[in-house]
Amino acid sequence: TTPFDSLIGNDRIQWLDWLDDIIKAKEDKADDRLLFAAFFAEHPGIEHDGGVERGGTLILLYDEEQRVVADVMLPYRWMEAEEEEPAQPPIRKPGLRPGWVIGNGLTVLPSRHAFIRDALVHFRNDEVETLLQSRLAGFKAAHVDTLRSTIETGLNGRVDALQKDYLGTVKESANLLGSALIGRKDLAAGLDAGQLVFADRELQARVEAVREQELVTRYLADKASQRGLTEAQQTLYQQQAREAEADLARAIADTTQYLADSRTSVAVGSEGMAAMLTLNNGLATISDTQAMATVNDRLNTIRTGSTDAGLTMMIDAMTSTRIR
């Protein structure tokens, strides 16, 4: 059997109370004999004599704090005899099983590691997660939801504006492209013949400069490809043609920048449309890679900074498909 089984089935544990009764009875009798009244009843010949006579017994009296308060003597010699053991009380019949064992029993406690682990898990599940959920809910209501509402409101307004702008741009682009395809030949013919006169004199001068630089570029390109030239002559014409293309690229970019800065309209039949067609013709003349990269970079920069949808569409057409 196990120690637990022995504790449950053994009735000797009840003897502890019986032993306590015996010890208590012995101590009570010893305490009674030390009282002065009991000692006087046992020795009536006790008296105070300022000491003790020969053959007598000196007795010191003390209080509860163990302080000597008096002395008496017996005229005879007295020695404290060992008392007989008091009568033992009857042994109570023990019960079948101790009541406290049945009522309380033994509790098996978890190990310290398991106790701390379970406590931490409980704290994490019940305290930390509850606190985190509360804080997150408060933060979401105070910041995230408000920010999302603000973003959605601004985004919806921005989307509506972009839709309106896009529809307007598409409409205007369709008009521009359709009219440009119809009127481009007449406009170009007018420019070639010098018949178009702009009200904007600055624009007129810039367009004429582009046209003149285009003619120079074409002339030098034709001379460079002419047969019968020496190698030195051909190299010279090619170098001059590249320089002319670089000048033409700068003139095209500068004129486009002027149109953007002056907010000149490029609607169908306008001076801006005629100017852009001239610039497109000059752009088609450029074949040098470096000059083309330079003018494309300048035009893309102007396109990015412009708010004119028509000008933006014209620049896109010039840099991608080159209107012909």
Secondary structure, DSSP 4 states (H G I P E B T S, - for coil): --HHHHHHH--GGGHHHHHHHHHHHHHHHHHHHTSHHHHHHH-TT-B--SS--TT-EEEEEE-TTS-EEEEEEESS----PPPPPPPPPPPPPP-SS-HHHHHH----PPPHHHHHHHHHHHIIIIIIHHHHHHHHHHHIIIIIHHHHHHHHHHHHHHHHHHHHHHHHHHHHHHHHHHHHHHHHHHHHHHHHHT----S-HHHHHHHHHHHHHHHHHHHHHHHHT-TT--HHHHHHHHHHHHHHHHHHHHHHHHHHHHHHHTT----TTSHHHHHHHHHHHHHHH---HHHHHHHHHHHHHHHHH---HHHHHHHHHHHHT---
